[in-house]
Amino acid sequence: MSPTDERGTVLRVEGVSVEYAGERPTRAVRDVSLELRRGELLGIAGESGCGKSTLAYAVTRMLKPPARLTAGRVLYRDREGKETDLLALEGEELRTFRWNKLSMVFQSAMNALNPVTSVGKQFHDIFRAHRPAMTARQRAERSAELLEMVGIDPARLRSFPHELSGGMRQRVVIAMALALDPEIVVMDEPTTALDVVVQREILDEVERLRERLGFSVVFITHDLGLLLDVSDRLAVMYAGEVVEYAPAAELAARPAHPYTQGLLRSFPDLLGPRRELRGIPGSPPDLRLPLEGCPFVDRCEHAFEPCRSTHPVLRDVGAGRSAACHLEGAVVGEH
Ligand SMILES: Nc1ncnc2c1ncn2[C@@H]1O[C@H](COP(=O)(O)OP(=O)(O)OP(=O)(O)O)[C@@H](O)[C@H]1O
């Protein structure tokens, strides 16, 4: 049993489905179940359009029309084991929950920051709203401490967002997300807009902070290579569904789902032997149309009789892995 098992689950996503309304609704997230353990980094990978962001918005209660949650529960479990269904929270309860227990870091730091307000004032506003008992001095001290924590000179509290580099802005957003010491941080493509070196620095920072502060992270990106590096466990999404769910090391060594194998073949392994780079031919199914069999069937080189007619459910395929695939053991060889 790993240390995260002993600390238990902090968030459980159960059977969540989301649709975008339209003449034919887009079923963007379909019956997704996941579990975030205390202190772990759970990665969510998949190509653009597979529903990662929609899932993040559903979990953080930020879905806006035309998106509509059609099924499921998102349960937060506190340290005493008491569960709260996030999808049932409203008004003040939801607002309190959002910053204190769960916070979010999204792709565009520029959109998350108010361009006409100094960084310091934005920290002060968070504290004034959520920690009204704090004095002005305590607010200033805590803001400076948070900036230092993410490697930024507290003198920057006087800066406006446009005076900071992209990497610094993203660090500020991460510091804000950590302002009230949340237990869960959901990060959706937090470094995608940044260059590779800055990306790496920020990820190292998140790692350090996670070790120090003990929060859990849901980390969403299309960059599977990066996720394999930073995640404890990984969920691979395809066409709105989780098709594989496994410890990162197992997923890298023995990917069970043909889609995961294809994704792993699509990027170069910098340390391993040179190999042919092959993408996955074809494109994902139209999520507005009914899907009967496996959503990956048209792109799968291993498709056989049941794949077109029977929808595969996520099942245990050994070594802590689950895969939604009809193949026996789902493992069809090294990638
Ligand atoms: N506002 C919207 N209205 C209708 N359909 C939408 C809307 N937003 C997203 N979708 C559809 O929902 C599906 C999932 O999109 P989503 O953005 O969640 O995927 P993603 O994996 O996060 O992709 P990306 O990395 O490109 O953001 C896609 O088919 C997309 O076209």
The ligand as an SDF file (V2000), in Angstrom:
LIG
                    3D

 31 33  0  0  0  0  0  0  0  0999 V2000
  -19.2890   25.6980  -25.7320 N   0  0  0  0  0  0  0  0  0  0  0  0
  -19.3480   24.5540  -26.4080 C   0  0  0  0  0  0  0  0  0  0  0  0
  -20.4100   24.2600  -27.1720 N   0  0  0  0  0  0  0  0  0  0  0  0
  -20.5160   23.1070  -27.8450 C   0  0  0  0  0  0  0  0  0  0  0  0
  -19.5710   22.1370  -27.8050 N   0  0  0  0  0  0  0  0  0  0  0  0
  -18.4890   22.3620  -27.0580 C   0  0  0  0  0  0  0  0  0  0  0  0
  -18.3030   23.5670  -26.3210 C   0  0  0  0  0  0  0  0  0  0  0  0
  -17.1120   23.5040  -25.6620 N   0  0  0  0  0  0  0  0  0  0  0  0
  -16.5990   22.2980  -25.9930 C   0  0  0  0  0  0  0  0  0  0  0  0
  -17.3970   21.6120  -26.8130 N   0  0  0  0  0  0  0  0  0  0  0  0
  -17.1810   20.2680  -27.3830 C   0  0  0  0  0  0  0  0  0  0  0  0
  -16.9960   19.3480  -26.3040 O   0  0  0  0  0  0  0  0  0  0  0  0
  -16.0030   18.3930  -26.6050 C   0  0  0  0  0  0  0  0  0  0  0  0
  -14.9570   18.3840  -25.5090 C   0  0  0  0  0  0  0  0  0  0  0  0
  -14.2520   19.6400  -25.4730 O   0  0  0  0  0  0  0  0  0  0  0  0
  -13.1760   19.9980  -24.3530 P   0  0  0  0  0  0  0  0  0  0  0  0
  -12.7720   21.4110  -24.5780 O   0  0  0  0  0  0  0  0  0  0  0  0
  -13.6960   19.6060  -23.0320 O   0  0  0  0  0  0  0  0  0  0  0  0
  -11.9870   19.0190  -24.7370 O   0  0  0  0  0  0  0  0  0  0  0  0
  -10.4580   19.1050  -24.3190 P   0  0  0  0  0  0  0  0  0  0  0  0
  -10.0050   17.6970  -24.2860 O   0  0  0  0  0  0  0  0  0  0  0  0
  -10.3040   19.9070  -23.1010 O   0  0  0  0  0  0  0  0  0  0  0  0
   -9.8140   19.8420  -25.5570 O   0  0  0  0  0  0  0  0  0  0  0  0
   -8.8350   21.0990  -25.5610 P   0  0  0  0  0  0  0  0  0  0  0  0
   -7.5390   20.5920  -25.0060 O   0  0  0  0  0  0  0  0  0  0  0  0
   -8.7630   21.4380  -27.0330 O   0  0  0  0  0  0  0  0  0  0  0  0
   -9.5080   22.1420  -24.7400 O   0  0  0  0  0  0  0  0  0  0  0  0
  -15.4720   18.7750  -27.9820 C   0  0  0  0  0  0  0  0  0  0  0  0
  -16.1080   17.9540  -28.9350 O   0  0  0  0  0  0  0  0  0  0  0  0
  -15.8660   20.2010  -28.1520 C   0  0  0  0  0  0  0  0  0  0  0  0
  -16.0930   20.5030  -29.5180 O   0  0  0  0  0  0  0  0  0  0  0  0
  1  2  1  0
  2  3  1  0
  2  7  2  0
  3  4  2  0
  4  5  1  0
  5  6  2  0
  6  7  1  0
  6 10  1  0
  7  8  1  0
  8  9  2  0
  9 10  1  0
 10 11  1  0
 11 12  1  0
 11 30  1  0
 12 13  1  0
 13 14  1  0
 13 28  1  0
 14 15  1  0
 15 16  1  0
 16 17  2  0
 16 18  1  0
 16 19  1  0
 19 20  1  0
 20 21  2  0
 20 22  1  0
 20 23  1  0
 23 24  1  0
 24 25  2  0
 24 26  1  0
 24 27  1  0
 28 29  1  0
 28 30  1  0
 30 31  1  0
M  END
$$$$
